């Protein structure tokens, strides 16, 4: 599972407004081994990527106060599999 330390690092690499797909893409680039480990943890699910990425989205939502991010209007963007899907937009705050 993603850690707060990892999340803070990824957030430092993203612009002030980003969506969950941006976060996930940066996470899998910087912490590839951890992302693959999360995928393997969901190997018995027929929707491995969706379940894994949804858990990252839930992590952001559950920890938004600690991470100093807030929900912005939802958006459609390209996910890690190349499909355009609905997801959460986020804004950083101090």
C-alpha positions as CSV (number, residue, x, y, z in Angstrom):
1,X,0.0,0.0,0.0
2,X,1.1,3.5,-0.7
3,X,2.6,5.4,2.3
4,X,2.2,9.0,3.4
5,X,5.9,9.6,2.7
6,X,5.5,8.3,-0.8
7,X,2.3,10.4,-1.3
8,X,4.1,13.6,-0.1
9,X,6.9,12.9,-2.5
10,X,4.6,12.4,-5.5
11,X,2.6,15.5,-4.6
12,X,5.8,17.5,-4.6
13,X,6.3,16.5,-8.3
14,X,2.7,17.4,-9.4
15,X,1.3,20.9,-10.2
16,X,-1.2,22.5,-7.7
17,X,-4.1,21.1,-9.6
18,X,-4.0,17.4,-10.7
19,X,-6.3,14.4,-11.0
20,X,-6.1,10.9,-9.6
21,X,-4.7,9.6,-12.9
22,X,-1.9,12.1,-12.8
23,X,-1.0,11.0,-9.3
24,X,-1.2,7.3,-10.2
25,X,1.0,7.7,-13.3
26,X,3.6,9.6,-11.4
27,X,3.5,7.0,-8.5
28,X,4.0,4.1,-10.9
29,X,6.9,5.9,-12.5
30,X,8.7,6.8,-9.2
31,X,7.7,3.8,-7.1
32,X,7.3,1.2,-9.9
33,X,8.2,-1.8,-7.6
34,X,5.6,-0.8,-5.0
35,X,2.9,-0.3,-7.7
36,X,3.6,-3.7,-9.2
37,X,3.5,-5.2,-5.7
38,X,0.0,-3.6,-5.3
39,X,-1.0,-5.1,-8.6
40,X,0.2,-8.5,-7.5
41,X,-1.8,-8.1,-4.3
42,X,-4.9,-7.9,-6.5
43,X,-4.0,-10.7,-8.9
44,X,-7.1,-12.8,-8.1
45,X,-9.4,-9.9,-9.1
46,X,-10.5,-9.8,-12.7
47,X,-10.0,-6.0,-12.8
48,X,-6.5,-5.8,-11.3
49,X,-5.7,-2.3,-12.5
50,X,-9.1,-0.8,-11.7
51,X,-9.1,-2.2,-8.1
52,X,-5.5,-1.2,-7.5
53,X,-6.0,2.4,-8.9
54,X,-9.2,2.7,-6.9
55,X,-7.4,1.9,-3.7
56,X,-4.9,4.7,-4.5
57,X,-7.8,7.1,-5.1
58,X,-9.3,6.0,-1.8
59,X,-6.0,6.6,-0.1
60,X,-6.0,10.2,-1.4
61,X,-9.6,10.7,-0.3
62,X,-9.0,9.2,3.1
63,X,-5.9,11.2,3.7
64,X,-6.7,14.5,2.0
65,X,-6.5,16.5,5.2
66,X,-3.1,15.2,6.1
67,X,-1.9,15.6,2.5
68,X,-3.3,19.2,2.2
69,X,-5.3,18.4,-0.9
70,X,-9.0,19.1,-1.5
71,X,-11.4,17.7,-4.0
72,X,-12.1,19.8,-7.1
73,X,-14.8,19.0,-9.8
74,X,-14.5,15.6,-11.3
75,X,-12.9,15.2,-14.7
76,X,-12.3,12.8,-17.5
77,X,-8.7,11.9,-18.4
78,X,-6.6,9.1,-19.7
79,X,-5.9,6.3,-17.2
80,X,-2.7,4.1,-17.1
81,X,-4.3,1.7,-19.6
82,X,-4.9,4.5,-22.1
83,X,-8.7,4.7,-21.6
84,X,-10.5,8.0,-20.9
85,X,-12.4,7.6,-17.6
86,X,-14.0,9.7,-15.0
87,X,-11.9,10.5,-11.9
88,X,-11.3,13.0,-9.1
89,X,-9.6,16.3,-9.6
90,X,-7.5,17.6,-6.7
91,X,-6.1,21.0,-5.5
92,X,-3.2,21.5,-3.1
93,X,-3.6,24.0,-0.3
94,X,-1.3,25.2,2.4
